[in-house]
Amino acid sequence: MNLEMINSIACGLIALWATWCVLSGKVRDGIIGKIIYSAIAISGFIVMTRNQTLFIGATNAGLTFHVSLCLAGMRHVFMVTYWQGVKCWMCLKLGFKHGLRGRHLGSQPKQVGRRH
């Protein structure tokens, strides 16, 4: 097994994962996430089926594949790190009376369970 074969298998598995992300109702990443996953799936399939080396020269499919994976990673970091703060800021600026999940923005979440 050479590096090109391993690369093709990896690109095929990533394309399969991205296709599942687009088609599954369990993945709720919105329109931007679905577009990024679609680009990953299409370019990963092209990289897998075409005979090209990604390490020597940048082809269109390889470049799209790597940029799409980079965008998915950057979006994931943003959603995990900053999204809750941005969402609260947007709720405050737009004047919503209820913030996240029907709670007031200034209130603390209710404790579940017994108090000692």
C-alpha positions in Angstrom: 0.0 0.0 0.0 1.5 3.3 -1.1 0.8 6.9 0.1 -1.5 7.6 -2.8 -3.7 4.6 -2.0 -3.9 5.6 1.7 -4.7 9.2 0.7 -7.5 8.0 -1.6 -9.0 5.8 1.1 -8.8 8.6 3.6 -10.4 11.1 1.2 -13.1 8.5 0.4 -13.9 8.0 4.1 -14.0 11.8 4.7 -16.3 12.2 1.7 -18.6 9.5 3.1 -18.6 11.3 6.5 -19.4 14.6 4.9 -22.2 13.1 2.8 -23.7 11.7 5.9 -23.5 15.1 7.6 -25.4 16.7 4.6 -28.1 14.0 4.5 -28.6 13.3 8.2 -31.2 15.0 10.2 -29.1 14.5 13.3 -26.5 17.0 12.2 -27.9 20.5 12.7 -25.3 22.8 11.4 -27.5 25.1 9.4 -27.2 26.2 5.8 -23.5 27.3 6.0 -22.5 24.0 7.6 -24.4 22.0 5.0 -22.7 23.9 2.2 -19.3 23.3 3.7 -20.0 19.6 4.1 -21.2 19.4 0.5 -18.0 21.0 -0.7 -16.0 18.5 1.4 -18.1 15.6 0.0 -17.8 16.5 -3.6 -14.1 17.5 -3.6 -13.2 14.4 -1.5 -15.0 12.1 -3.9 -13.2 13.8 -6.9 -9.8 13.5 -5.1 -10.6 9.8 -4.3 -11.6 8.9 -7.9 -9.0 10.8 -9.9 -5.4 9.8 -10.2 -3.6 12.9 -8.8 -1.0 13.5 -6.2 -1.8 16.2 -3.6 1.7 16.4 -2.3 3.5 17.6 -5.5 1.0 20.1 -7.0 -2.2 21.7 -5.9 -5.1 20.7 -8.1 -8.5 22.2 -8.0 -10.1 19.3 -6.3 -7.3 19.0 -3.8 -7.3 22.7 -3.1 -11.1 22.7 -2.6 -10.9 19.7 -0.3 -8.3 21.3 1.9 -9.9 24.7 2.0 -13.3 23.1 2.8 -11.8 21.1 5.7 -10.1 24.2 7.0 -13.4 26.1 6.9 -15.2 23.3 8.7 -12.5 23.3 11.4 -12.6 27.1 11.8 -16.4 27.0 12.0 -16.3 24.3 14.6 -13.8 26.3 16.7 -16.1 29.4 16.4 -19.2 27.5 17.4 -17.6 25.9 20.4 -15.7 29.0 21.6 -17.6 32.1 20.7 -21.2 31.3 19.5 -22.9 31.5 22.9 -21.5 35.0 23.6 -22.3 36.2 20.1 -25.8 34.8 20.4 -26.4 36.6 23.7 -25.0 39.8 22.2 -27.3 39.6 19.2 -30.3 38.9 21.5 -29.4 42.0 23.6 -28.9 44.2 20.5 -32.1 43.1 18.8 -34.1 43.6 22.0 -35.4 40.1 22.6 -37.1 39.8 25.9 -36.2 36.1 26.2 -32.7 34.9 25.4 -31.5 31.4 25.0 -34.2 28.7 25.3 -36.8 31.0 26.7 -34.8 32.2 29.8 -34.1 35.8 30.5 -30.6 36.8 29.6 -29.7 38.0 33.1 -31.1 35.0 35.0 -29.2 32.0 36.1 -30.3 28.5 35.0 -32.4 26.5 37.4 -30.7 23.8 39.4 -32.0 20.3 38.8 -32.0 17.8 41.7 -31.9 18.1 45.4 -30.3 20.9 47.3 -28.3 20.1 50.4 
